[in-house]
Amino acid sequence: MPTETPAVTVLGVRHHGPGSARAVREELARLRPDVVLVEGPPEADGLVALAGDAGMEPPVALLAHVPGEPSRSAFWPFAEFSPEWQAIRHAVAEGVPVRFCDLPAALTLAEEPPRDGARGEGAPGDGARGDGAQEEGKRGGEGRGDEPPADPVGVLAGAAGYDDPERWWEDVVEHRRGAAPFEAVGEAMAAIREGYVPGEREARREAYMRRTLRRAIKDGFERIAVVCGAWHAPALTRLPPAAADDRLLRGLPKVKVETTWVPWTYGRLAARSGYGAGVESPGWYHHLFTAPDRPVERWLARAAGVLREEGLAVSPAHVIEAVRLAGGLAVLRGRPLAGLGEVTEAARAVLCEGDDLPVALIQRRMVVGERIGRVPEATPMVPLQRHLRDEQRRLRLRPEALDRDLDLDLRKPVDLDRSRLLHRLRVLGVGWGAAREGAAQGKGTFRESWRLAWRPEFDITLIEAGAWGTTVPAAATARVADLADPAKGVTLAELTALVETCLLADLPDALPRVLGGLSERAALDPDVTRLMAALPAMARALRYGDVRGTPAEGLGAIVSSMLARISAGLSPALTGLDDDATREMLGHVDGVHAATALLPGEARREWLTVLGGVAGREDLHGLIEGRLTRILLDAGTFDAGEVATRMARATSAGHPPARVAAWVEGFLAGGGLLLVHDAALLGLVDRWLGGLTPEAFVDVLPLLRRTFATFDAPERRAIGARVRASGGPRQAGETVRVDEERAAAAVRTVLTILGRTDG
């Protein structure tokens, strides 16, 4: 036991506050403690030394997770301007022990995760902001009724006459120079805590903090510095008997946890991301902490550079005027230094000339920031994580916090490998890349377009996926094989999607198993519609195999077998369908027809023969009969004369108007240009419409409007012009008589709508 009472200094801070971080750094240099206690999970004590590694670049986060249960995980983020980070870096540089003193993750993660299984981020405590953020990822920063006041800083700001707690904190602490504010902040928090009874969970946290402090005293340390959220500071300045704290901590459930460092991003550190103890402007705070002098001038000069990169004309004179305006606003508002509000208003008025769009660019690029951290090679990682890092370096795909577009040419080996990596990661649940639909139109099938954005939670997914293998290809192969397991009741559609995945991700070892399961399911599945739904993906898979140089032996035979079964079962499947089932079946027919275009020519010809035979049936739903007629016309199987005959028969007076309208809808579903270029078909439709009774016309009008609404506006105008040119349903030379008295009322109404009072 020490012979003298050790000196204990509690430094109550605001998490992620540059003023607090600067004050902590200066105070630790003055105190020269022989141990530093920091709010955080004790399981990470063995990882502290990595903070001094040259490869460690904040923002980073401590990750604690329960192996095998990704929903039980938590992050403790640190930025360069976080007081805890500065305390850790100081201690590591001075060779001073660092101990985390918050409630262990083994206890906090033992509670039941949320029902939605969402992961959250925890704070290194809940901090002076008092937003109720907790360290458990499973809580995700939710407060409870027995937690601290929603915003103790807001209470202090209100007492000082501020309506904005952020501005008060900046004025009092962040922009403050001189003596450390810890004593004053501690006294203010103690005043707020008067009469406050902590809830069970907060009481346990503070009990464990005191237990860690007692252990440090017992271990003989003489100068102890404690860095914690300012809200907790009053609870640590006096140590009550240990028995009370021991009772609070006795018998709590525990789970096994693992910890490591992972990169973090400023976007996730921002309060708007849902992180309870975050800050709204991490990029601004980083600037305040790192700018040696003239922070306003440097900030606005950087903002001008960002705008110039986007092609906006911003001169040095703009920057000078913006600096003057920001300073003038600060003086008018009685602030010691222009804050983010003032510099943003100055940038909007001068640099952006009142346009909010470039202001939003400054907000995204600078106020929040694009920074992503980096952890050293010595950081504990599962082999899968390490292999991915190696692949990222080899392929020059650096993880970045903000979205960026990536266009790949699959004829280039590097781009092909990049594509395979992104597809393999998607198999493992790591959505680093999302395919951009339609972004590479016109560039051919050798092109792929992606949108990349790295998220910190991907590290948890990688840790969990490490059970499938030690490399990305091996893990993806094992994962696909597991998904294709027949015992799991995998559907035919899921199996066909897995075939496509195997070819996109180049997983040849998994493909035979998936193909075997697919062949078995396709042979036994009696539902033709399921086969039709599965065929398009299979046809694409064959094409991908050709483009990517990854042929799939046996796939062609399976596709041929599926198409043969579809052809044999198509006619019975079209019998007795109601309107909804007909539309669903029509989608399958169109999908198979489009898929046959990717298959060898013989398959296409056989499919068209099947459609020709089915189209001759008299009991087909009008929608299907019309669509098959149009398909066969476009394919050249039917000529214009044959189609005119079929349309004349379909639109004859013997059919109900609703069936005729359905036939026309199915026939015209391929586009309206056919009516523009074929006067005979247009005449048939025109005469049918002109011959309808008023009652029948009202009945079929909704169907016709839906059909013609699918046409492009130029197509509709061209059809109208052709109808007018043909004279409509009137006989040549027929004179139209107009009752001017009856028409006058309609004319007046039209003029009123047009805003005219003449005539």
Number of C-alpha atoms within 10 A of each C-alpha: 9 11 7 8 12 15 13 18 21 22 28 28 30 29 29 27 29 28 28 27 25 21 25 27 20 16 19 18 14 9 13 16 22 17 20 28 25 26 25 26 28 19 20 19 15 12 16 19 16 18 24 16 16 9 15 20 18 24 24 26 26 22 27 28 26 20 15 11 12 19 21 28 31 32 30 24 32 26 27 21 25 27 30 32 24 24 26 25 22 22 26 19 12 13 12 16 16 25 24 24 27 26 26 21 29 21 17 25 26 18 16 12 19 14 8 8 13 15 21 24 30 30 31 28 28 26 29 27 26 24 21 25 28 29 33 32 28 28 25 23 23 17 17 13 9 15 20 23 20 16 15 22 27 21 17 19 19 14 10 11 10 15 13 12 20 16 17 20 22 20 18 16 22 23 16 17 12 6 9 18 19 21 14 11 24 22 14 18 22 18 13 17 18 8 8 12 12 14 13 11 16 18 18 20 22 20 26 20 26 23 19 19 22 13 12 19 20 13 11 15 19 19 18 21 25 27 25 30 25 29 27 29 27 18 18 19 15 10 13 12 9 12 9 10 20 14 11 16 18 9 8 11 12 14 15 13 19 15 23 18 26 27 25 29 28 30 26 22 28 21 17 14 14 16 23 28 29 29 24 18 21 28 23 20 24 22 18 23 21 13 13 9 10 9 18 23 17 17 22 23 20 15 26 22 16 18 18 13 10 10 9 14 13 19 13 11 11 21 23 14 16 26 24 16 20 24 21 15 20 18 13 8 12 11 18 14 19 24 22 18 13 22 23 21 18 26 28 20 18 20 28 22 14 14 13 12 11 20 21 13 15 23 17 16 17 21 25 25 22 17 19 22 22 19 23 17 13 11 17 16 18 18 17 23 22 18 16 17 16 12 18 15 12 13 14 11 13 13 18 17 21 19 14 12 15 16 15 19 18 20 13 11 10 15 18 20 18 23 22 22 23 20 25 27 22 17 23 22 15 20 19 19 22 15 16 15 10 9 14 16 11 8 10 9 14 15 17 22 20 21 15 23 16 22 20 19 20 17 19 23 16 24 18 20 24 20 15 20 17 17 18 25 24 17 22 27 25 19 19 25 17 16 18 25 14 15 8 9 10 15 17 21 17 15 27 25 17 25 28 22 21 28 26 21 26 26 21 16 15 22 24 18 17 24 21 16 20 26 20 14 17 23 14 9 13 12 13 21 18 16 24 26 19 25 27 22 22 25 24 17 27 22 19 19 20 13 14 18 13 18 18 19 14 12 22 17 11 20 23 15 15 21 21 15 18 23 19 13 15 19 16 10 14 17 12 12 14 9 13 9 11 19 15 12 20 18 13 21 21 15 17 22 19 14 18 21 13 17 17 10 10 9 17 17 15 15 17 20 15 15 22 17 10 19 19 13 11 9 11 19 20 23 23 23 24 26 24 24 25 22 21 18 16 13 13 11 15 16 12 13 11 13 18 18 12 16 20 16 13 20 21 14 13 9 11 13 22 17 16 23 27 23 25 24 22 24 25 22 18 15 15 20 16 17 21 18 13 12 14 14 20 19 18 18 18 15 16 18 18 14 13 14 11 9 9 14 17 12 14 19 14 11 16 16 11 11 20 17 11 15 17 12 11 11 18 18 13 16 19 14 12 18 18 11 9 16 12 15 15 12 9 9 7 8 8 7 6 8 8 9 8 9 10 12 10 11 13 15 12 12 13 12 10 9 9 11 9 7 7
